[in-house]
Amino acid sequence: MGGGGALDAMNKSLKQNRAMLNSGSGFEKRKNSFYSSNKSKKWTFKKATPEQLQRINDKMVELRKADIRRKALVLVLSGLISIMLIWAALTFFGF
């Protein structure tokens, strides 16, 4: 039967490719050992008082407002600079 050499080469290539595949030993073993060691730990977190939560909320609102002001200032300044550059280019080239 013809083509036996090609089939043999195909089988050898498939066997070599399977041998080169990573068996998942590295990442999977490290991941499983990490998660299995933490199952016995019990985490305890402190409860925040309503006053602490209110202070955190006020601080976040203050930071958000400052960020909005900063972004608005950058937007206005970049718009003014862009308009000035366009105006300068138009007057310089005489359009």
Phi, psi and omega in degrees: 000135184278159175085011181295327180292322180292319178294321178296318179296322179296314180298319178296319180295317178296319179296318179294320179296319178297323179292330181280342181297142176285130183282004180080013186289325186291292185292315184298317180295317180295319180296313182294322179291325179294313183288326181288330181285337182268356183291332183277345182280137175249123181269138176237130181243143177285146178271136179276141177282160178301327178294318178296318179297321179294319178297318178297317180297316179298319180296319180294320178296317179297317179295321180295318179296319179296321179294319179295318178298316180297316179294321179295319179297316179297319180296315181294314180296318179293325176295315178297317179296319179297316179297317179296320179293319178295317179298317180296319180293320180293320180287326181290317182271355174074035177281000000 
